[in-house]
Amino acid sequence: MRGWVLDMSIARLQVLGDLRVGSVVRIRLLIQHSMDTGYLQNVLGQNIPRNVIKTITCHADQLEIFRVDPSSGIAANPYFEFSWRVAPVRSIRTVWVDDIGVEGELLTPINLLINVPTKS
């Protein structure tokens, strides 16, 4: 299968908290990726080439809200958690690129809660 790249990257983004504009929520991001360091060998004794995620970015519409450049010290299936002050956006777009140039993308729709005045 030389020359074929099988992209098995799967990601999940979870927003925890009250999705009202101005509130602060916690975002959890999990990306399935083997994060091969280049030091392991396959069953034939050949080195498995280094292939780690080089960069991960999250954008709320056009605004960058999170960026990380992980290294080979990160374990397989990296997990990140960060806070975000909710803005009036429609989605969060997460993009990651690894050493061999495979790009993954996850688009998460954001359903904002609307403040409704209460009757007195």
N, C-alpha and C positions, 0 to 999 in steps of 0.2 A: 504494500500500500504506500510505497514511497511517492512523495509528491502530493499526497492527499492530506488535508487538514480537517479533522473532525472537531467542530466547535461544540463542546458539551457545556458551555457556560450557561448557567441558569441563575437568575437573580431574583431576590425578593426584597421589596421595600415596604416597611410597615410604619405608619404614622400613629403615634400614641398621644392622645390628648384631645383637647377641645379645638376643633377646626374652625375657630372664629378669627376674623382678621384682628391682628394685634396680640393674640395669645401666643404663648411659647409652647411648642410641642417637641416631643422627642421622636427622632427618626432612627429606625434600625434598618441597616442594609446588610444583606448577606449575598455573597456571590460565590457560586460553585465554580471553582477553578483549582486545578491540581497544584499550582505554584511550584513547579519542578525547579529545583535549585541547580541542577547540572552535576550534582555529586552522586546521584543514585544510578544504579545499573539495572538493566532489564534482565530477563532470564537467560539471555545469550551472553551476558557479561559486558554488553556495550553500554556506554554512558547514555543516559537519557538527557537530551539537550536542555539547557536552561530555558525555562519559559515561565516567567512570573508576570503578574499584572504590573505595568509600568505606571499607569495613571488611571484615576477614577474621578469623575466629576459629576455633580448633581446640579441641575439648573431648574429653578422654579420659573417657568416660562423662559425668559431670556436672562434672568439674574442668576449668577453662580452662587450657590448657597453652601457648597461643600467641595473640597478638592483634597486629594491625597495622592502621594507618589510612594506607594509601598515598595519595600525591598524584598530580597529573598529571605529575610528573617521572618516574614509573615507566614503563618501556617496555611495549609491548604484550606480552601473555602473561607476566605477572609470575611470577618464580621466587623462592622463599624457602627457606632452610635453617635449621633450629634443632635444638637438643639437647633430649632429654627423658629423665628418669629413669623407667624403666619401672615402672608400678604395675599391680596386678591389675585390669585393665579388659577389656572385651569388644570395644570399638571406639573409633575416633577419628572424630568428626563435625566436618567442616569446612564452614563457612557463609560466604558472601560476599554483599555487597549493593552494587549500583552506583548511580550518580547518578539513573537513571530508575526505581529501585526494584525492578529485577529481582534476585531472590535465587537464588543457586545453592547446592547442597548436595552434599557427597560423604560417604558413610559407608564407612569402611574398617575391616573386621574385624581384630582383633588376636588372633593365635594364639600364646599364651605357651608358652615351653618350660618344662617341669617339671624341677626338679632331682631326679634319680634317684640314690639312694646306690649306690655301687659296692661289689661284694662283694670282700672281701680274702682 
